[in-house]
Amino acid sequence: MVIAIDGPAGSGKSTIAKLLAEKFTGRGGQEFTYINSGNLYRAITLACIRAKIDLRDSEKVLEFAKKLNISYKKTEVFLDGEDVTPLLHTDEIDRHAAPLSAIVPVRHIVNDLIRRLAQGRDIVVEGRDMTTVVFPDTPYRFYLDASADSRAKRRFEQGVSNLSLQEIKTTILQRDEIDKNKAEGSLKIADGVRYLDTSDLTIIQVYDKLKVEIDL
């Protein structure tokens, strides 16, 4: 079973996807793996920064990305055997990951990896094009949304950024523009995808609404 969730930055995708995987594991003997597609792009970004690859040079980024050994275990991302999950949410990674994810051949690398990770597994996966490109045929497709103010507040309260609330909001709006205007895999609501605005909902309320839509 594949449960796919898309939506803009800060809409609650990561939190709810992880919660769904945790809550659904054990039902009927199933074990769900949570996959954050954005973390895969962040891992490539981290590797490029470490290797001093010019992130503005798409050809060099692509050739470097092809050689990387990236894997996903439970909820952690491993880069050449190192758990890099705690290193993926910094202002520097945030600044470079969105432009990197707009490089079409890099998207192909990541999406192919996600499909391989999903083989033989029950997964909850979230990102920007999981419902439109990667898993368009799964019956469990959701789009989570929220106002820019709500999303900025959530990120600010996470305490992982050194930016002000207004700066975070500006960054989020810039990210939205990049995501919505990608040459391939742009952020959009596909036909048949269930839409949910989470601006005024708690994570438990979001979980309860999605749970009734999923046949387990």
C-alpha positions as CSV (number, residue, x, y, z in Angstrom):
1,M,0.0,0.0,0.0
2,V,1.2,3.5,-0.9
3,I,-0.2,6.6,0.9
4,A,1.0,9.7,-1.0
5,I,0.8,13.2,0.4
6,D,1.7,16.4,-1.4
7,G,1.6,20.1,-0.4
8,P,3.7,23.2,0.1
9,A,6.4,23.7,2.7
10,G,5.1,23.9,6.2
11,S,1.6,22.5,5.5
12,G,2.2,19.6,8.0
13,K,3.0,16.9,5.5
14,S,6.1,15.5,7.3
15,T,4.4,15.4,10.7
16,I,1.2,13.8,9.5
17,A,3.0,11.3,7.2
18,K,5.3,10.2,10.0
19,L,2.3,9.9,12.4
20,L,0.3,7.8,9.9
21,A,3.2,5.4,9.4
22,E,3.5,5.0,13.2
23,K,-0.2,4.6,13.8
24,F,-0.8,2.2,10.9
25,T,2.1,0.0,11.6
26,G,0.8,-3.2,13.3
27,R,-2.7,-3.0,11.8
28,G,-3.3,-6.3,10.1
29,G,0.4,-7.2,10.5
30,Q,1.5,-4.4,8.2
31,E,4.6,-2.3,8.8
32,F,4.7,1.1,7.2
33,T,7.8,3.0,6.2
34,Y,7.8,6.8,6.2
35,I,9.6,8.5,3.3
36,N,10.2,12.2,3.2
37,S,11.1,12.9,-0.4
38,G,12.4,16.3,0.4
39,N,15.1,14.8,2.7
40,L,16.5,13.0,-0.3
41,Y,17.0,16.3,-2.1
42,R,18.4,17.7,1.1
43,A,20.9,14.8,1.3
44,I,22.1,15.5,-2.2
45,T,22.4,19.2,-1.3
46,L,24.4,18.4,1.8
47,A,26.7,16.1,-0.2
48,C,27.3,18.8,-2.8
49,I,28.1,21.4,-0.2
50,R,30.6,19.0,1.5
51,A,32.2,18.2,-1.8
52,K,32.3,21.9,-2.8
53,I,30.2,21.2,-5.9
54,D,28.9,24.5,-7.4
55,L,25.1,24.1,-6.9
56,R,24.5,26.5,-9.7
57,D,26.1,24.1,-12.2
58,S,23.3,21.7,-12.9
59,E,25.6,19.4,-15.0
60,K,28.1,19.0,-12.2
61,V,25.3,18.5,-9.6
62,L,23.8,15.8,-11.8
63,E,27.0,13.9,-12.4
64,F,27.8,14.0,-8.7
65,A,24.3,12.9,-7.7
66,K,24.5,9.9,-9.9
67,K,27.4,8.6,-7.8
68,L,25.9,9.1,-4.4
69,N,24.8,6.1,-2.2
70,I,21.6,7.3,-0.6
71,S,19.3,5.0,1.4
72,Y,16.3,5.2,3.7
73,K,15.9,3.2,6.8
74,K,12.7,3.6,8.9
75,T,12.6,7.4,9.1
76,E,16.3,8.1,8.6
77,V,18.3,9.1,5.5
78,F,21.8,7.6,5.1
79,L,24.4,9.1,2.9
80,D,27.3,6.7,2.1
81,G,26.3,4.8,5.3
82,E,26.1,7.9,7.5
83,D,22.8,8.9,9.1
84,V,22.6,12.5,8.0
85,T,19.0,13.1,9.0
86,P,19.9,15.6,11.8
87,L,21.9,17.7,9.4
88,L,19.2,18.2,6.8
89,H,17.2,21.1,8.2
90,T,19.5,24.1,8.3
91,D,19.1,27.5,6.7
92,E,21.9,26.7,4.3
93,I,20.3,23.5,3.2
94,D,16.9,25.2,2.9
95,R,18.4,27.9,0.7
96,H,19.8,25.5,-1.8
97,A,17.5,22.4,-1.8
98,A,14.6,24.0,-3.7
99,P,16.7,25.1,-6.7
100,L,18.4,21.7,-6.7
101,S,15.1,19.9,-6.7
102,A,14.1,21.9,-9.8
103,I,16.8,20.2,-11.9
104,V,14.7,17.7,-13.9
105,P,17.3,14.9,-14.2
106,V,18.0,15.1,-10.4
107,R,14.2,14.7,-9.9
108,H,14.4,11.5,-12.0
109,I,17.1,10.2,-9.8
110,V,15.2,10.8,-6.6
111,N,11.9,9.6,-7.9
112,D,13.4,6.4,-9.2
113,L,15.0,5.9,-5.8
114,I,11.6,6.4,-4.1
115,R,9.9,3.9,-6.4
116,R,12.7,1.3,-5.6
117,L,12.3,2.0,-1.8
118,A,8.5,1.4,-2.2
119,Q,8.9,-2.0,-3.8
120,G,7.5,-4.7,-1.5
121,R,6.8,-2.2,1.3
122,D,3.8,-0.4,2.7
123,I,4.8,3.3,2.7
124,V,3.6,6.8,3.6
125,V,5.5,9.2,1.3
126,E,5.3,12.9,1.1
127,G,6.7,15.6,-1.1
128,R,5.7,17.8,-4.0
129,D,4.9,15.4,-6.8
130,M,4.2,12.1,-5.1
131,T,0.5,12.2,-6.1
132,T,1.0,13.5,-9.6
133,V,4.3,11.9,-10.9
134,V,5.6,9.2,-8.6
135,F,2.5,7.4,-7.5
136,P,-0.4,8.7,-9.6
137,D,-2.3,5.4,-9.4
138,T,-2.4,4.8,-5.7
139,P,-6.0,5.3,-4.4
140,Y,-4.7,7.1,-1.3
141,R,-3.6,10.5,-2.5
142,F,-3.9,13.7,-0.4
143,Y,-2.9,17.3,-0.8
144,L,-2.3,19.3,2.4
145,D,-2.4,23.0,2.3
146,A,-2.2,26.0,4.8
147,S,-1.9,29.7,4.7
148,A,1.5,31.2,4.4
149,D,1.2,32.8,7.9
150,S,0.3,29.5,9.5
151,R,3.1,27.7,7.7
152,A,5.7,30.3,8.7
153,K,4.5,30.2,12.3
154,R,4.9,26.4,12.4
155,R,8.5,26.6,11.1
156,F,9.4,29.4,13.4
157,E,8.1,27.5,16.5
158,Q,10.1,24.4,15.5
159,G,13.2,26.4,16.4
160,V,15.4,25.0,13.7
161,S,15.9,28.3,11.9
162,N,17.9,31.4,12.8
163,L,15.6,33.5,10.6
164,S,12.8,35.8,11.9
165,L,9.2,34.9,11.5
166,Q,8.9,37.4,8.6
167,E,12.0,36.1,6.9
168,I,10.7,32.5,7.2
169,K,7.5,33.6,5.6
170,T,9.4,35.2,2.7
171,T,11.5,32.1,2.3
172,I,8.3,29.9,2.2
173,L,6.7,32.1,-0.4
174,Q,9.8,32.0,-2.5
175,R,9.9,28.2,-2.2
176,D,6.2,28.1,-3.3
177,E,7.1,29.9,-6.5
178,I,9.9,27.5,-7.3
179,D,7.8,24.5,-6.5
180,K,4.8,25.7,-8.6
181,N,7.0,26.6,-11.6
182,K,9.2,23.6,-11.9
183,A,9.6,22.3,-15.5
184,E,8.7,18.9,-14.3
185,G,7.1,17.7,-11.0
186,S,5.6,21.0,-10.2
187,L,3.4,21.4,-7.1
188,K,-0.3,21.1,-8.1
189,I,-3.5,19.4,-7.1
190,A,-4.3,16.5,-9.4
191,D,-7.7,15.2,-10.2
192,G,-9.0,12.7,-7.7
193,V,-6.6,13.9,-4.9
194,R,-8.3,14.8,-1.6
195,Y,-7.6,18.4,-0.5
196,L,-7.3,19.4,3.1
197,D,-6.6,22.9,4.5
198,T,-4.7,22.4,7.8
199,S,-4.3,26.1,8.8
200,D,-6.6,25.8,11.8
201,L,-6.3,22.1,12.5
202,T,-4.2,20.3,15.1
203,I,-2.1,17.3,13.9
204,I,-4.6,15.0,15.6
205,Q,-7.5,16.5,13.8
206,V,-5.6,16.1,10.5
207,Y,-4.9,12.5,11.4
208,D,-8.5,11.8,12.2
209,K,-9.7,13.3,8.9
210,L,-7.2,11.2,6.8
211,K,-7.7,8.0,8.8
212,V,-11.3,7.8,7.7
213,E,-10.3,8.1,4.1
214,I,-7.9,5.2,4.3
215,D,-9.2,1.6,4.1
216,L,-7.2,-0.5,6.5
